[in-house]
Every structure is written in structure tokens, then in C-alpha cells.
Amino acid sequence: MVVAIDGPSGSGKSSTARGVALALGYAYLDTGAMYRAVATEFLVQGVAPGDADAIARITRDADLRISTDPADQWVRINGRDVTTRIREPEVSAVVSAVATNPACRAELVRRQQGIIATAAPGIVAEGRDITTVVAPDAAVRLLLVADPQARVARRAAELGDGVSADDVTDQVIRRDRDDSRLVEFQKPAPGVDLLDSTYLSLDEVVADIVARVRAVV
């Protein structure tokens, strides 16, 4: 059983997907964390964000491990635990260098599909291209959206006082603009249901998706 959730930054897809996985007893895959982990690695290696070939090489060579336990999330790359590091503003500012690199996407999609294929009894995967590229045959496919103001406010609450309002807006709006050059995640593809979370609580969104899953299991 695969549940695929896509959406723009700040739409609530990570919290929602994790909540759905916990409610159903499924695994959970945060694909964005994998892109962020690669970003931490090219920063460590001193590679410039514009060096697409080097970033692709780093992605292919990476020993990248990610937890699929929704109650115990961690990410490691080349032996380093980057669970906290991947959420820092410095990483958010450059992660699009990985996400918009076709070679990086191809490699990470391959790995993501491998994780999904071995998950039991089911998995909730979220990101930018899960419904269209990673798991287009998922039983439940959703595009989770919210208006820009709500998305910026949610991301600000998540990051806390250590990040300026301008940085938060950049993370949400600019990253969406950059990433949409390679992946369409603003409009639902055929067969993908649109779910607007602007005026819904997290519990309401989770309950909605859990009901959709139980209707097809």
C-alpha cells in the first residue's frame, strides 16, 4: 500500500504524511530530507552550488541512509548524522542545487523507489514528484496545497525565532520557483486529488487522508 503526497514548501506535507503513517502503522519516507542530506555533503566538501557535475557525483557516491520509522526520524550521509543539520537555513538556501539537478533527481528517485518497494505493510511518501515520478501507481495520490501566506507562517513557526522573516519567505517562495523548473508540483496531475489545507488543522488533514486510504484498502 503506497500513499503518495506532494506539495509546495510549507503546505504541511511532512507533518501530515508522518501523522498518516503513525495512524495507519505504515512506514514514512521524507524524500526532501534526502535532497537536503546531499546538500549538506557538498557544503562539507566545499563544492559550489553551481557545480552540477560535482554535485551529481556526490549524489551517486553517497552512502545515504534514512529512517522510515515515523516515530524515529533520522538521516545519515557518509557516516554523519545530519538529522538536525538538514533543517538549517544554510542548507535550505542551497538545496535547490540538488533538487533541480536532473542527474541527482534520477539517482535519488531510484533510491526512493527501492525503499518504497520493500516497505510493509505500507508506506506514506511525500515530496515534490511522488505522485508523478516516484510512485505514479500509488493507491492514494494527493497534492497538498495551501495559500502562500499560510505556508510562510507555518514554516516560520517550524523554524522558530532564529530565522528572519525574509529568510523564511525565501525558503518557501523562492525554493518553489526554483524547483518548479524541473518538477510540476503546483497543479495536480491526472488522477491526483487536490487537498487544500489552508483552513484545516493538521488533525483534520490527517483524518481526511486516513479515511481515503481506508476506503481503498
Secondary structure as the mmCIF struct_conf table of DSSP 4:
data_model
#
loop_
_struct_conf.conf_type_id
_struct_conf.id
_struct_conf.beg_label_comp_id
_struct_conf.beg_label_asym_id
_struct_conf.beg_label_seq_id
_struct_conf.end_label_comp_id
_struct_conf.end_label_asym_id
_struct_conf.end_label_seq_id
STRN STRN1 VAL A 2 ASP A 6
TURN_TY1_P TURN_TY1_P1 SER A 9 GLY A 10
BEND BEND1 SER A 11 GLY A 12
HELX_RH_AL_P HELX_RH_AL_P1 LYS A 13 LEU A 24
TURN_TY1_P TURN_TY1_P2 GLY A 25 GLY A 25
STRN STRN2 ALA A 27 ASP A 30
HELX_RH_AL_P HELX_RH_AL_P2 THR A 31 VAL A 44
TURN_TY1_P TURN_TY1_P3 GLN A 45 GLY A 46
TURN_TY1_P TURN_TY1_P4 PRO A 49 GLY A 50
HELX_RH_AL_P HELX_RH_AL_P3 ALA A 52 ASP A 61
STRN STRN3 LEU A 64 ILE A 66
TURN_TY1_P TURN_TY1_P5 PRO A 70 ALA A 71
BEND BEND2 ASP A 72 ASP A 72
STRN STRN4 VAL A 75 ILE A 77
TURN_TY1_P TURN_TY1_P6 ASN A 78 GLY A 79
STRN STRN5 ARG A 80 ASP A 81
TURN_TY1_P TURN_TY1_P7 THR A 83 THR A 84
HELX_RH_3T_P HELX_RH_3T_P1 ARG A 85 ARG A 87
BEND BEND3 GLU A 88 GLU A 88
HELX_RH_AL_P HELX_RH_AL_P4 PRO A 89 VAL A 94
TURN_TY1_P TURN_TY1_P8 VAL A 95 VAL A 95
HELX_RH_AL_P HELX_RH_AL_P5 SER A 96 ALA A 99
TURN_TY1_P TURN_TY1_P9 THR A 100 THR A 100
HELX_RH_AL_P HELX_RH_AL_P6 PRO A 102 ALA A 117
TURN_TY1_P TURN_TY1_P10 THR A 118 THR A 118
BEND BEND4 ALA A 120 PRO A 121
STRN STRN6 ILE A 123 GLY A 127
BEND BEND5 ARG A 128 ASP A 129
HELX_RH_PI_P HELX_RH_PI_P1 ILE A 130 VAL A 134
TURN_TY1_P TURN_TY1_P11 PRO A 136 ASP A 137
BEND BEND6 ALA A 139 ALA A 139
STRN STRN7 VAL A 140 VAL A 145
HELX_RH_AL_P HELX_RH_AL_P7 PRO A 148 LEU A 159
TURN_TY1_P TURN_TY1_P12 ASP A 161 GLY A 162
BEND BEND7 VAL A 163 VAL A 163
HELX_RH_AL_P HELX_RH_AL_P8 ALA A 165 THR A 169
HELX_RH_PI_P HELX_RH_PI_P2 ASP A 170 ARG A 174
HELX_RH_AL_P HELX_RH_AL_P9 ARG A 175 ASP A 179
TURN_TY1_P TURN_TY1_P13 SER A 180 LEU A 182
BEND BEND8 GLN A 186 LYS A 187
HELX_LH_PP_P HELX_LH_PP_P1 PRO A 188 ALA A 189
TURN_TY1_P TURN_TY1_P14 PRO A 190 GLY A 191
HELX_LH_PP_P HELX_LH_PP_P2 VAL A 192 VAL A 192
STRN STRN8 ASP A 193 ASP A 196
TURN_TY1_P TURN_TY1_P15 THR A 198 TYR A 199
HELX_RH_AL_P HELX_RH_AL_P10 LEU A 202 VAL A 216
#
